[in-house]
Amino acid sequence: MEKEKINFEEAMQQLEKIATELEKGDLGLDESIKKFEEGMALSKRCNEILEKAEKRISILINEDGVIKEENFIPNEE
């Protein structure tokens, strides 16, 4: 499955599998590098999905009895 079309849950499952394989230490250097690169691509995909979701989140605010919809802006702390 192409990384651009994979959903968040599938990407996370694949990332967990890769992490487990790398932690075992049974892979050779070339295979470890390949798995690492695949994991980085999946991580990037997850980040893109989360950023897109964050932009779509909105909060309903009751202002003077009127419900108003605003885009969610996280607090930077």
Summary of the structure (lengths in Angstrom):
residues: 77
radius of gyration: 18.8
end to end distance: 36.8
largest distance: 64.1
contacts: 159
relative contact order: 0.13
helix: 58%
strand: 16%
